[in-house]
Amino acid sequence: MVNDRLDRCCCGFRPDPEESCVENLLYAKCRNDKELVLVHILVRKTDPSRMVFIDNAGRPHQPADNLNFRLVEGIDEYPEQAVSLLRSGCLEGRLLRSLYSDREFWEGHGGAPGLRPLVRTLEQRGRILLQHIRDRRLRLNRDL
């Protein structure tokens, strides 16, 4: 099982020199698995297979050609249902409906027009992940 996937060390892309992870000398930790720590994620005892993010450390402004797959190295199977959603082309609508349920967040970001660029970036990253899964012929795991 692969643990400790998300961190504050810029491991999901090649950072610019002015990124805080480089300035704080955290990027060097990406090369050492023992230095990576799981942060800002909760796991419910009643449903340990589901993670809940309480702070998103993602960097959607990074261009797609600057991404790497450091955070997914070693993962050899993905949930079939999630991959199916990525393939369906319905991710944008689903994300917007989900974000709409938090009215304060929705209105604070300008509603659908304000959130659409971020959602489209997430959809593009989903397509990149699908290509990664196809290229490496990774297994899909049926959700129980």
KEPA-145210 format. One record per residue (C-alpha): x negated, y, z; residue number from 1. Coordinates in pm, whole numbers, m for minus. Example, Ala and Ser with C-alpha at 12.3 -4.5 7.8 and 13.67 -1.06 7.14 Angstrom:
2
+--------+--------+--------+-----+
:      X :      Y :      Z :   n :
+--------+--------+--------+-----+
:  m1230 :   m450 :    780 :   1 :
:  m1367 :   m106 :    714 :   2 :
+--------+--------+--------+-----+
! end
This chain:
144
+--------+--------+--------+-----+
:      X :      Y :      Z :   n :
+--------+--------+--------+-----+
:      0 :      0 :      0 :   1 :
:   m127 :    347 :    m86 :   2 :
:    m88 :    610 :    184 :   3 :
:   m210 :    965 :    234 :   4 :
:   m110 :   1097 :   m106 :   5 :
:    m39 :   1464 :    m49 :   6 :
:   m277 :   1712 :    105 :   7 :
:   m405 :   2068 :     96 :   8 :
:   m727 :   1991 :    m88 :   9 :
:   m631 :   2064 :   m453 :  10 :
:   m649 :   1695 :   m543 :  11 :
:   m379 :   1714 :   m808 :  12 :
:   m567 :   1941 :  m1046 :  13 :
:   m899 :   2106 :  m1121 :  14 :
:   m879 :   2428 :   m917 :  15 :
:   m996 :   2773 :  m1013 :  16 :
:  m1276 :   2912 :   m794 :  17 :
:  m1035 :   3158 :   m627 :  18 :
:   m796 :   2881 :   m510 :  19 :
:   m776 :   2869 :   m131 :  20 :
:   m874 :   2501 :   m129 :  21 :
:  m1206 :   2592 :   m297 :  22 :
:  m1264 :   2901 :    m84 :  23 :
:  m1199 :   2697 :    232 :  24 :
:  m1428 :   2417 :    109 :  25 :
:  m1142 :   2165 :    108 :  26 :
:  m1172 :   2054 :   m255 :  27 :
:  m1482 :   1846 :   m181 :  28 :
:  m1262 :   1627 :     41 :  29 :
:  m1074 :   1503 :   m267 :  30 :
:  m1357 :   1266 :   m348 :  31 :
:  m1339 :   1096 :     m8 :  32 :
:  m1022 :    895 :     63 :  33 :
:  m1094 :    905 :    437 :  34 :
:  m1067 :   1285 :    432 :  35 :
:   m719 :   1292 :    276 :  36 :
:   m434 :   1338 :    519 :  37 :
:    m59 :   1324 :    477 :  38 :
:     90 :   1662 :    564 :  39 :
:    432 :   1822 :    584 :  40 :
:    622 :   1505 :    510 :  41 :
:    867 :   1330 :    737 :  42 :
:    972 :    969 :    722 :  43 :
:   1300 :    878 :    890 :  44 :
:   1282 :    572 :   1114 :  45 :
:   1621 :    462 :    983 :  46 :
:   1505 :    479 :    620 :  47 :
:   1125 :    447 :    611 :  48 :
:   1109 :    401 :    233 :  49 :
:   1227 :    760 :    177 :  50 :
:   1001 :   1060 :    236 :  51 :
:   1130 :   1408 :    310 :  52 :
:    914 :   1707 :    217 :  53 :
:    927 :   1997 :    459 :  54 :
:    670 :   2211 :    278 :  55 :
:    584 :   2183 :    m89 :  56 :
:    212 :   2220 :   m153 :  57 :
:    261 :   2182 :   m529 :  58 :
:    118 :   2434 :   m767 :  59 :
:    360 :   2467 :  m1060 :  60 :
:    155 :   2750 :  m1215 :  61 :
:   m125 :   2508 :  m1307 :  62 :
:   m124 :   2439 :  m1682 :  63 :
:    m53 :   2081 :  m1787 :  64 :
:   m399 :   2042 :  m1942 :  65 :
:   m555 :   2118 :  m1602 :  66 :
:   m378 :   1836 :  m1419 :  67 :
:   m545 :   1516 :  m1310 :  68 :
:   m396 :   1200 :  m1165 :  69 :
:   m592 :   1193 :   m838 :  70 :
:   m277 :   1183 :   m624 :  71 :
:   m135 :    881 :   m806 :  72 :
:   m454 :    676 :   m843 :  73 :
:   m396 :    329 :   m705 :  74 :
:    m18 :    338 :   m735 :  75 :
:     63 :     43 :   m959 :  76 :
:    443 :     49 :   m950 :  77 :
:    715 :    313 :   m949 :  78 :
:   1085 :    307 :   m854 :  79 :
:   1288 :    203 :  m1158 :  80 :
:   1573 :    438 :  m1070 :  81 :
:   1344 :    743 :  m1053 :  82 :
:   1175 :    653 :  m1382 :  83 :
:   1517 :    605 :  m1540 :  84 :
:   1618 :    955 :  m1429 :  85 :
:   1300 :   1102 :  m1578 :  86 :
:   1368 :    921 :  m1907 :  87 :
:   1735 :   1025 :  m1918 :  88 :
:   1674 :   1394 :  m1982 :  89 :
:   1914 :   1478 :  m1698 :  90 :
:   1651 :   1595 :  m1450 :  91 :
:   1702 :   1968 :  m1511 :  92 :
:   2075 :   1953 :  m1445 :  93 :
:   2034 :   1728 :  m1143 :  94 :
:   1769 :   1951 :   m989 :  95 :
:   1975 :   2265 :  m1046 :  96 :
:   2282 :   2103 :   m886 :  97 :
:   2071 :   1995 :   m592 :  98 :
:   1917 :   2339 :   m546 :  99 :
:   2262 :   2500 :   m572 : 100 :
:   2363 :   2320 :   m253 : 101 :
:   2125 :   2546 :    m57 : 102 :
:   2298 :   2876 :   m126 : 103 :
:   2039 :   3087 :     54 : 104 :
:   1753 :   2936 :   m149 : 105 :
:   1958 :   2952 :   m469 : 106 :
:   2047 :   3318 :   m434 : 107 :
:   1704 :   3412 :   m301 : 108 :
:   1547 :   3284 :   m623 : 109 :
:   1793 :   3442 :   m863 : 110 :
:   2020 :   3141 :   m920 : 111 :
:   1986 :   2927 :  m1231 : 112 :
:   1802 :   3192 :  m1438 : 113 :
:   1540 :   3240 :  m1166 : 114 :
:   1494 :   2869 :  m1095 : 115 :
:   1505 :   2737 :  m1451 : 116 :
:   1132 :   2802 :  m1524 : 117 :
:   1030 :   2603 :  m1215 : 118 :
:   1275 :   2324 :  m1294 : 119 :
:   1147 :   2305 :  m1653 : 120 :
:    790 :   2279 :  m1523 : 121 :
:    900 :   1989 :  m1301 : 122 :
:   1070 :   1826 :  m1598 : 123 :
:    751 :   1864 :  m1804 : 124 :
:    545 :   1713 :  m1520 : 125 :
:    794 :   1424 :  m1513 : 126 :
:    729 :   1362 :  m1884 : 127 :
:    354 :   1366 :  m1815 : 128 :
:    404 :   1111 :  m1535 : 129 :
:    613 :    893 :  m1769 : 130 :
:    329 :    899 :  m2021 : 131 :
:     86 :    802 :  m1745 : 132 :
:    312 :    509 :  m1650 : 133 :
:    340 :    398 :  m2016 : 134 :
:    m31 :    436 :  m2091 : 135 :
:   m127 :    221 :  m1795 : 136 :
:    164 :    m21 :  m1834 : 137 :
:    257 :     21 :  m1469 : 138 :
:    537 :   m187 :  m1320 : 139 :
:    879 :    m57 :  m1229 : 140 :
:   1020 :   m163 :   m894 : 141 :
:   1394 :   m224 :   m869 : 142 :
:   1554 :    m33 :   m584 : 143 :
:   1737 :   m255 :   m343 : 144 :
+--------+--------+--------+-----+
! end
